Amino acid sequence: MRARFNSNSRGFSLVEVLVAMGLLTVVSMGVAQLFALTTRANVTAKGATSTTSMAEQKLEQLRSLTWGFDLAGQGLPVSDTSTNLTATPPTHDGSGLNPSPSDSLEQNTPGFVDFLDGGGQWVGTGNQPPASAVYIRRWSITPLPTNPNNTLVIQVLVTPVVSEMARVQSQYTRTRMAGDSLLVTVRTRKAS
């Protein structure tokens, strides 16, 4: 006995299947690209959060140094000019809040740079990053031109080592790379 087919029932034709597969492929590729872009954006955001946190940590160390007036004596200015924040823990053989060279954010300047691993832990200081360094943290301390004896501008820059090696140097300005974090604050003498 042969099976009878109802002439009113239809399946999908080969053309319909190919069109459906083409549409599905195009949509799938778009979604895959979206996932790739999202993953890349998340990695970049994580790096920016990490560098900002490392910059904030150094900024807080610098802000905690003595910069005020001695009220117990004659009210003279009091400044920390000996703390070494390039070492962990800090020592007393450094420059404290003394002004930095003008290019201390541009290049590794002893006394104004340290190197961190991927977790933000200190791994050294000097002119060249050690092999375990993932981030370079530089800072500058500049007296405010309108009140140089009582006000400082403090800047902290954290940048990934790989970005620093790929950076294009310009005679006019430092190029900013993705993943760099630069924090700036102003410190004014207060009575201590």
BELNOR-V257234 format. One record per residue. N is the residue number from 1. RES is the residue in one letter. PSI is psi in degrees with one decimal (* if undefined). Layout:
BEGIN
n | res | psi
N | RES | PSI
N | RES | PSI
END
This chain:
BEGIN
n | res | psi
1 | M | 130.9
2 | R | 144.3
3 | A | 141.8
4 | R | 139.7
5 | F | 137.8
6 | N | 126.3
7 | S | -13.4
8 | N | -18.5
9 | S | 133.4
10 | R | 150.3
11 | G | -163.8
12 | F | 138.7
13 | S | 164.2
14 | L | -38.7
15 | V | -43.4
16 | E | -39.9
17 | V | -43.1
18 | L | -40.6
19 | V | -44.4
20 | A | -42.7
21 | M | -37.6
22 | G | -45.0
23 | L | -42.6
24 | L | -39.2
25 | T | -45.5
26 | V | -45.2
27 | V | -42.7
28 | S | -39.9
29 | M | -38.2
30 | G | -42.2
31 | V | -39.5
32 | A | -41.7
33 | Q | -38.7
34 | L | -43.4
35 | F | -41.4
36 | A | -45.3
37 | L | -40.9
38 | T | -43.0
39 | T | -44.8
40 | R | -42.1
41 | A | -38.3
42 | N | -40.7
43 | V | -43.0
44 | T | -43.2
45 | A | -40.3
46 | K | -42.7
47 | G | -42.1
48 | A | -38.7
49 | T | -42.1
50 | S | -48.0
51 | T | -35.5
52 | T | -40.5
53 | S | -41.4
54 | M | -37.8
55 | A | -41.9
56 | E | -39.1
57 | Q | -47.6
58 | K | -38.5
59 | L | -41.4
60 | E | -37.4
61 | Q | -44.3
62 | L | -39.3
63 | R | -22.6
64 | S | -11.2
65 | L | 150.4
66 | T | 128.0
67 | W | 89.3
68 | G | -152.4
69 | F | 145.4
70 | D | 104.8
71 | L | -19.5
72 | A | -25.1
73 | G | -121.3
74 | Q | 11.3
75 | G | 26.6
76 | L | 156.2
77 | P | 141.0
78 | V | 128.1
79 | S | 142.9
80 | D | 113.0
81 | T | 18.3
82 | S | -8.8
83 | T | 134.4
84 | N | 102.2
85 | L | 5.3
86 | T | -5.7
87 | A | 154.5
88 | T | 117.9
89 | P | 162.0
90 | P | 145.9
91 | T | -177.9
92 | H | 37.6
93 | D | 35.8
94 | G | -156.3
95 | S | -5.2
96 | G | -125.6
97 | L | 22.2
98 | N | 149.7
99 | P | 143.8
100 | S | 162.5
101 | P | 152.6
102 | S | -22.3
103 | D | 21.8
104 | S | -18.2
105 | L | -16.8
106 | E | -33.1
107 | Q | 164.0
108 | N | 107.9
109 | T | 116.8
110 | P | 134.9
111 | G | -13.5
112 | F | 28.3
113 | V | 144.4
114 | D | 166.0
115 | F | 142.8
116 | L | 152.1
117 | D | -175.7
118 | G | -24.0
119 | G | 3.0
120 | G | 11.7
121 | Q | 141.0
122 | W | 131.8
123 | V | -1.8
124 | G | -177.9
125 | T | 173.2
126 | G | -162.6
127 | N | -31.3
128 | Q | 138.7
129 | P | 139.5
130 | P | 166.2
131 | A | -29.2
132 | S | -3.5
133 | A | 134.8
134 | V | -28.8
135 | Y | 147.2
136 | I | 129.0
137 | R | 117.3
138 | R | 152.3
139 | W | 157.2
140 | S | 147.3
141 | I | 117.7
142 | T | 127.0
143 | P | 138.3
144 | L | 125.7
145 | P | -33.2
146 | T | -14.5
147 | N | 64.2
148 | P | -24.1
149 | N | -18.7
150 | N | -8.0
151 | T | 132.6
152 | L | 145.6
153 | V | 120.4
154 | I | 128.2
155 | Q | 140.1
156 | V | 127.8
157 | L | 128.2
158 | V | 129.8
159 | T | 144.1
160 | P | 143.6
161 | V | -41.5
162 | V | -34.6
163 | S | -39.4
164 | E | -37.1
165 | M | -24.7
166 | A | -4.7
167 | R | 139.7
168 | V | 121.5
169 | Q | 139.1
170 | S | 150.3
171 | Q | -13.9
172 | Y | -42.6
173 | T | 160.2
174 | R | 133.6
175 | T | 138.9
176 | R | 136.1
177 | M | 157.2
178 | A | 136.2
179 | G | -14.4
180 | D | 144.7
181 | S | 128.5
182 | L | 119.6
183 | L | 142.4
184 | V | 139.5
185 | T | 163.0
186 | V | 133.9
187 | R | 124.4
188 | T | 142.3
189 | R | 138.8
190 | K | 159.1
191 | A | 132.3
192 | S | *
END
